[in-house]
Amino acid sequence: MKQDVIASGESRSDRVIRVGFIGLGEQGKPMAINLAKAGFELTVHDVRREPVEELAAMGARVAESPREVGALSDVIEVVVVDDAQVERVVLGDDGIVAGARPGSVVAIHSTVRPATIRKVASECGRRGIGVIDAPVSGGAFGAEQRAMSYMVGGDAELVEQCRPVFETSGKSILHVGPLCAGMTAKLAHQVIICINVLATSEGMALAKRSGLDPSRVQEVVRAGGAQSRIADNWVKHAPAANAIKLWRKDLELALECADELGLELPVTSLVRQVFERVTQL
């Protein structure tokens, strides 16, 4: 399937959007698979061979470095774990900026500090490379169902350039404001999610210890004022320890952001402490 590209200063053409994808983990791999299935010209990179080989079998080109991904791509998506990895794959000696052409766009999907986005955007901007922050919600399941939510910050033209790419995995793609707005929205989103997780956990624990059927209590919650997606899916999809570990990291970033703004988030701080104990068990 061919996709038209409208880059800044260019007219509509028949060029295929060349997409690069770095980070084929639990969430990134199904996102990349969706791109391959959609027919994009896809180049992938990951430090692990297994997911790379799986994408290669679907027709993706395998790059040996982020630099090579940058050289072969118009839109480069980054789904890695943390700030250090984002900086390394984008700004490192063998990173995206070393190979990407002016006019290309880097989309950061990882949940990281807004300051990291600003640093990456500043360095990329000196070389004519655009950056948008586009964190996602929905996890691996959402990617597999092509039902992810994207919250995007950055220049509107760059966002529209990336929209056909994001639509392969996303049901909701919201441009929420300038650069870093997407990341700040994601941190606010994670605060609400995590507090909801802890509330659901404690409420269901109380019901279970009292001898109630968790499924029936889930129905009660669904019908009442405490209804939420977290509670709706609790019995079958209670969060695993690895999810809580990632959420704890996100809460730490949210608390850093709040501190910079002179804002106190006491419940968020408490939930982070509880999550820390859980992940140490």
Wavefront OBJ file of the C-alpha trace (Angstrom):
o trace
v 0.000 0.000 0.000
v 1.488 3.286 -1.060
v 1.211 6.295 1.205
v 1.570 9.878 -0.004
v 3.981 12.100 1.875
v 3.534 15.848 2.297
v 6.751 17.077 3.847
v 7.406 20.695 4.763
v 7.984 22.680 1.557
v 7.077 19.761 -0.708
v 4.092 19.148 -2.910
v 2.084 15.936 -2.859
v 4.077 13.073 -4.350
v 3.959 9.345 -4.856
v 6.840 8.639 -2.513
v 6.248 5.838 -0.062
v 6.595 6.877 3.577
v 9.723 5.174 4.801
v 9.249 4.307 8.455
v 11.993 3.416 10.916
v 11.195 1.665 14.166
v 13.565 1.319 17.119
v 12.557 -0.797 20.104
v 10.738 -4.080 19.468
v 9.722 -4.888 23.022
v 6.378 -5.947 24.420
v 4.672 -2.819 23.105
v 6.916 -1.862 20.214
v 6.862 -5.179 18.388
v 3.102 -5.284 17.744
v 3.220 -1.630 16.671
v 5.939 -2.477 14.144
v 4.005 -5.530 12.988
v 1.021 -3.292 12.230
v 3.241 -1.092 10.067
v 4.542 -4.102 8.165
v 1.018 -5.389 7.594
v -0.064 -1.941 6.368
v 2.564 -2.046 3.633
v 4.901 0.715 4.762
v 8.536 0.549 3.739
v 9.836 -0.428 7.178
v 13.295 -0.537 8.729
v 13.682 -1.932 12.257
v 16.348 -2.083 14.924
v 16.566 -3.746 18.329
v 19.416 -5.149 20.398
v 17.628 -8.525 20.512
v 17.693 -10.719 17.422
v 14.442 -12.638 17.882
v 11.969 -9.771 17.315
v 14.159 -8.371 14.545
v 14.070 -11.691 12.714
v 10.300 -11.883 13.171
v 9.871 -8.483 11.504
v 12.373 -9.387 8.785
v 10.218 -12.394 7.936
v 7.357 -9.943 7.361
v 9.403 -7.927 4.886
v 11.048 -5.315 7.110
v 14.617 -4.260 6.488
v 16.971 -4.878 9.417
v 19.303 -2.061 10.453
v 22.409 -2.668 12.506
v 22.237 0.713 14.254
v 19.903 3.650 14.959
v 22.072 5.647 12.554
v 21.181 3.281 9.731
v 17.497 3.524 10.652
v 17.720 7.305 10.416
v 19.409 7.175 7.024
v 16.674 4.954 5.573
v 13.585 6.612 7.046
v 11.290 9.625 6.754
v 9.542 8.988 10.078
v 11.476 7.293 12.879
v 9.504 5.895 15.820
v 11.296 5.298 19.123
v 9.866 2.906 21.725
v 12.597 2.285 24.294
v 12.544 2.039 28.096
v 13.824 5.279 29.577
v 15.492 8.669 29.156
v 19.008 7.282 28.865
v 18.002 4.946 26.058
v 16.141 7.715 24.216
v 19.200 9.956 24.328
v 21.490 7.135 23.240
v 19.454 5.978 20.238
v 18.725 9.516 19.050
v 21.818 11.534 19.959
v 24.564 8.924 20.351
v 27.588 8.675 18.049
v 25.765 5.945 16.139
v 22.326 7.446 16.772
v 19.506 8.614 14.565
v 20.831 12.158 14.116
v 24.070 10.811 12.672
v 22.182 9.354 9.712
v 18.822 11.095 9.355
v 18.231 13.594 6.556
v 16.833 17.107 7.062
v 13.040 17.022 6.883
v 12.686 13.667 8.593
v 10.739 13.340 11.851
v 11.550 11.514 15.081
v 8.511 10.444 17.115
v 9.272 9.594 20.738
v 6.715 7.124 22.112
v 8.624 6.293 25.299
v 7.413 7.892 28.532
v 10.309 10.139 29.557
v 11.005 13.537 31.100
v 9.799 16.567 29.147
v 13.339 17.910 29.586
v 14.647 14.933 27.602
v 12.245 15.724 24.767
v 13.431 19.335 24.727
v 17.084 18.275 24.647
v 16.521 15.799 21.828
v 14.462 18.328 19.852
v 17.124 21.010 20.246
v 19.917 18.782 18.975
v 17.825 17.403 16.118
v 16.623 20.866 15.159
v 20.203 21.992 14.476
v 20.282 19.383 11.711
v 16.848 20.134 10.323
v 15.261 17.034 11.864
v 11.835 17.404 13.433
v 10.820 15.896 16.769
v 7.404 15.233 18.274
v 6.546 13.601 21.575
v 3.864 10.956 21.049
v 3.503 8.713 24.115
v 0.873 6.008 23.868
v -1.612 4.215 26.085
v -2.995 0.735 25.612
v 0.015 -1.525 26.003
v 0.691 -4.611 23.922
v -2.984 -5.582 23.847
v -3.985 -2.158 22.564
v -1.337 -2.346 19.842
v -2.453 -5.811 18.788
v -6.048 -4.588 18.556
v -4.991 -1.370 16.765
v -6.770 0.522 19.549
v -3.988 2.551 21.136
v -4.382 6.161 22.241
v -1.718 8.629 21.123
v -1.257 11.943 22.934
v 0.984 14.094 20.762
v 2.929 17.291 21.299
v 4.768 19.300 18.668
v 4.387 21.206 15.426
v 1.006 20.547 13.800
v 2.505 19.897 10.346
v 4.852 17.276 11.743
v 1.982 15.618 13.598
v -0.063 15.397 10.390
v 2.937 13.995 8.541
v 3.084 11.182 11.105
v -0.652 10.589 11.421
v -0.906 7.876 8.702
v 1.879 6.013 10.504
v 0.241 6.274 13.917
v -3.128 5.205 12.523
v -1.818 1.693 11.940
v -1.923 1.122 15.725
v -4.045 3.962 17.070
v -7.761 4.476 17.442
v -7.310 7.913 19.036
v -4.584 10.334 17.943
v -4.904 13.608 19.831
v -2.662 16.605 19.169
v -2.747 18.202 22.616
v -0.374 21.125 22.132
v 3.235 22.188 21.500
v 6.337 20.113 22.082
v 6.239 18.273 25.449
v 2.466 18.662 25.777
v 1.995 15.023 24.826
v 4.469 13.853 27.431
v 2.931 16.008 30.148
v -0.530 14.677 29.242
v 0.820 11.134 29.485
v 2.238 11.770 32.963
v -1.118 13.186 34.090
v -2.801 10.140 32.552
v -0.471 7.794 34.439
v -1.193 9.526 37.745
v -4.904 8.878 37.250
v -4.331 5.281 36.117
v -2.075 4.392 39.030
v -4.295 5.884 41.717
v -7.192 4.003 40.140
v -5.184 0.764 40.179
v -4.419 1.091 43.880
v -8.020 1.987 44.718
v -9.338 -1.006 42.770
v -6.768 -3.328 44.337
v -7.719 -2.363 47.873
v -11.452 -2.395 47.223
v -11.329 -5.845 45.632
v -9.070 -7.133 48.432
v -11.648 -6.011 50.997
v -14.441 -7.737 49.080
v -12.474 -10.951 48.626
v -11.395 -11.159 52.283
v -15.076 -10.745 53.211
v -15.930 -13.806 51.156
v -17.587 -12.050 48.223
v -17.305 -13.260 44.642
v -14.870 -10.830 42.917
v -16.799 -11.112 39.653
v -20.023 -10.038 41.334
v -18.272 -7.136 43.055
v -16.862 -6.134 39.686
v -20.439 -5.974 38.388
v -21.413 -3.804 41.367
v -18.579 -1.391 40.647
v -19.438 -1.289 36.951
v -23.009 -0.294 37.755
v -22.041 2.310 40.363
v -20.118 5.523 40.643
v -16.738 3.782 40.995
v -16.908 2.347 37.478
v -13.641 2.489 35.541
v -11.808 0.545 32.854
v -9.354 -0.652 35.474
v -12.149 -2.099 37.620
v -13.995 -3.472 34.589
v -11.023 -5.660 33.676
v -9.632 -6.412 37.140
v -10.696 -10.050 37.567
v -9.150 -11.212 34.287
v -6.418 -8.618 33.823
v -5.066 -7.467 37.186
v -1.720 -5.702 36.643
v 1.441 -7.823 36.674
v 4.560 -6.868 38.624
v 6.395 -5.701 35.491
v 3.566 -3.255 34.705
v 3.701 -1.874 38.235
v 7.455 -1.409 37.906
v 6.986 0.698 34.771
v 4.162 2.663 36.387
v 6.373 3.422 39.375
v 8.912 4.920 36.986
v 6.187 7.020 35.384
v 5.012 8.274 38.782
v 8.560 9.315 39.634
v 8.624 11.365 36.420
v 5.224 12.872 37.236
v 6.403 13.852 40.722
v 9.528 15.455 39.244
v 7.356 17.444 36.850
v 5.034 18.522 39.668
v 7.994 19.617 41.790
v 9.285 21.774 38.932
v 5.852 23.405 38.790
v 5.682 23.932 42.564
v 2.778 21.498 42.832
v 2.224 18.923 45.568
v 0.764 15.515 44.635
v 0.527 13.738 48.013
v -1.624 10.817 46.848
v 0.645 10.209 43.878
v 3.623 10.149 46.225
v 1.890 7.591 48.445
v 0.973 5.357 45.498
v 4.569 5.448 44.276
v 5.755 4.267 47.698
v 3.210 1.427 47.694
v 4.261 0.378 44.192
v 7.898 0.373 45.317
v 7.084 -2.125 48.086
v 5.131 -4.310 45.665
v 7.987 -4.513 43.155
v 10.450 -5.453 45.910
v 8.432 -8.501 47.033
l 1 2 3 4 5 6 7 8 9 10 11 12 13 14 15 16 17 18 19 20 21 22 23 24 25 26 27 28 29 30 31 32 33 34 35 36 37 38 39 40 41 42 43 44 45 46 47 48 49 50 51 52 53 54 55 56 57 58 59 60 61 62 63 64 65 66 67 68 69 70 71 72 73 74 75 76 77 78 79 80 81 82 83 84 85 86 87 88 89 90 91 92 93 94 95 96 97 98 99 100 101 102 103 104 105 106 107 108 109 110 111 112 113 114 115 116 117 118 119 120 121 122 123 124 125 126 127 128 129 130 131 132 133 134 135 136 137 138 139 140 141 142 143 144 145 146 147 148 149 150 151 152 153 154 155 156 157 158 159 160 161 162 163 164 165 166 167 168 169 170 171 172 173 174 175 176 177 178 179 180 181 182 183 184 185 186 187 188 189 190 191 192 193 194 195 196 197 198 199 200 201 202 203 204 205 206 207 208 209 210 211 212 213 214 215 216 217 218 219 220 221 222 223 224 225 226 227 228 229 230 231 232 233 234 235 236 237 238 239 240 241 242 243 244 245 246 247 248 249 250 251 252 253 254 255 256 257 258 259 260 261 262 263 264 265 266 267 268 269 270 271 272 273 274 275 276 277 278 279 280 281
